[in-house]
Amino acid sequence: MHLLIVGGSDAGISAGLRARELAPDTQVTLVIADAFANYSICGLPFFLSGEVPDWRSLAHRSLAELESAGLRLLFNTTAERIEPARRLLHVRDQSGARELAYDRLILGTGAAPICPPIPGINLPGVFPLHTMQDSFALDEHVKTKQCSTALVVGGGYIGLEMADALRTRGLDVTLVELAPTVLQTVDASLGELVRAELERHCVRVLTGAKVERFRATDGHIVATGTPNLEVCADVVVVALGVAPANSLARDAGLELGARGGIKVSRRMETTAADIYAAGDCVETWHRVLRAPAYIPLGTTAHKQGRIAGENAVGGAREFAGTLGTQVVKVFDRVSARTGLRHDEAVAAGFTPFTSEFTCWDHKVYYPKAHEMRVRVTGDRETGLLLGAQMLGHVHSEVGKRIDVFASALFHGSRVEELEQLDLSYTPPFSSPWDPVQMSAQSWVAAAKF
Ligand SMILES: Cc1cc2nc3c(=O)[nH]c(=O)nc-3n(C[C@H](O)[C@H](O)[C@H](O)COP(=O)(O)OP(=O)(O)OC[C@H]3O[C@@H](n4cnc5c(N)ncnc54)[C@H](O)[C@@H]3O)c2cc1C
């Protein structure tokens, strides 16, 4: 059997490795548009900050490891068209166009940065950040032009990581965000704390501002817009989110679903026979909403790829669903979330109650205790946990604490059940009641549940 995979990142590689693990006789070929298989693009901001000096160390696995697992990798090869009826993939590489036959096909084409038609967005010095090549181009520009000022457009998690990265690299950074606060994935009270952290590190944050034009002047880029926005910078990073890379699927007649993600079953089957898809190119089953959503994350891409690979060689595994669990570091603060925010819960038809709780991350008598903020959202009628958000110090184990909420949410817990979890404690790390449990107790008391 010949399993053909388009894409050599989280979803594609996970699929190929799982297929070979379960069915070692399967011939697995990956068609990869660039020359970088299995790199952690999540690590790009840390390469650009200088914290990870060598981009090669971003590789999840070496080429030799991938090949010894039985994956045949076709680099610098672009998939141009699928003919589902003939089970053919039309590809193009340096030597021209050709056809590859498949028995099963998996699409792991990922996402592409949203690039609105702002005049000047393609000027030299204005960069998206999604691929290894994007990061090399940006790095080269900062070095060769000896940039000292940067503009980041977009206050989502990639924009924030890039503001942190470029500031860490010594540039003066301005961040522009259209919304009233940064990090719209969490509620405004936490977003404001993230803004304060940016400002504490001398990042100029302009919210409620819209870039409408870039122009090149004397080797700089000037961004103008509303209200009275004018920022001059040596380098600009545009981080306005991503959209699924769905054209290959769409042109082959595969159905699209939530926000243009390729429509898939929970077995990662597309609407065409013998074609699976996984990762940022697909819509994603949401475990709390019980409906498809579009939440492109590396964690999800790895899981879905593995499931697509397993099912392509005869398995019948289902994706359990995303909770949208995510975490981001901004200088010395970490923000994380899982499940639904209050407004999302209302929109989904729940009757949510949200409480916000402030506590120490460990016993305050032990040095270096930091305050952390926890927002818990639960359903007033059923008492079920619906989501949680957190903000704390970089050493407050925010990511792992949100994972406790994520695990409870995965198993459909009620908020009050968190109190009974047997969590670890020693004064340097926690309290007899962990912040997760204290915030759950606070929710139960405030919701009078
Ligand atoms: C800067 C940054 C930071 C991030 N940080 C995090 C994080 O901290 N945590 C997290 O969970 N997620 C993070 N993400 C998101 C995460 O990286 C993605 O969700 C993940 O990479 C998706 O994997 P994928 O395999 O679906 O797609 P991609 O990684 O986008 O890979 C797509 C692959 O398909 C190939 N391809 C596309 N079209 C074709 C074609 N026509 N022919 C051949 N090949 C093709 C590409 O070359 C590539 O190999 C981050 C993303 C970025 C950009």
The ligand as a Gaussian input file, in Angstrom:
#p B3LYP/6-31G(d) Opt

LIG

0 1
 C        5.467000      31.479000      15.390000
 C        4.521000      30.369000      15.754000
 C        4.449000      29.958000      17.085000
 C        3.581000      28.924000      17.429000
 N        3.523000      28.523000      18.748000
 C        2.700000      27.506000      19.097000
 C        2.682000      27.040000      20.427000
 O        3.412000      27.550000      21.303000
 N        1.842000      26.017000      20.748000
 C        1.038000      25.425000      19.808000
 O        0.308000      24.471000      20.131000
 N        1.045000      25.852000      18.514000
 C        1.853000      26.866000      18.149000
 N        1.889000      27.285000      16.841000
 C        1.004000      26.644000      15.858000
 C        1.636000      25.382000      15.334000
 O        2.931000      25.643000      14.890000
 C        0.770000      24.820000      14.217000
 O       -0.502000      24.549000      14.755000
 C        1.355000      23.561000      13.623000
 O        2.609000      23.810000      13.043000
 C        0.421000      22.979000      12.572000
 O        1.032000      21.885000      11.975000
 P        0.574000      21.397000      10.537000
 O        1.421000      20.192000      10.230000
 O       -0.895000      21.238000      10.502000
 O        0.883000      22.603000       9.551000
 P        2.198000      23.454000       9.251000
 O        3.141000      23.427000      10.387000
 O        1.720000      24.773000       8.762000
 O        2.893000      22.666000       8.051000
 C        2.316000      22.563000       6.789000
 C        3.219000      21.700000       5.929000
 O        2.611000      21.516000       4.680000
 C        3.533000      21.856000       3.635000
 N        2.694000      22.255000       2.491000
 C        1.681000      23.135000       2.471000
 N        1.121000      23.173000       1.253000
 C        1.799000      22.283000       0.496000
 C        1.700000      21.850000      -0.844000
 N        0.767000      22.335000      -1.680000
 N        2.581000      20.920000      -1.306000
 C        3.517000      20.404000      -0.476000
 N        3.646000      20.768000       0.800000
 C        2.799000      21.687000       1.282000
 C        4.428000      22.891000       4.254000
 O        5.654000      23.015000       3.563000
 C        4.592000      22.281000       5.663000
 O        5.537000      21.247000       5.617000
 C        2.761000      28.307000      16.446000
 C        2.850000      28.726000      15.110000
 C        3.716000      29.740000      14.778000
 C        3.807000      30.188000      13.335000

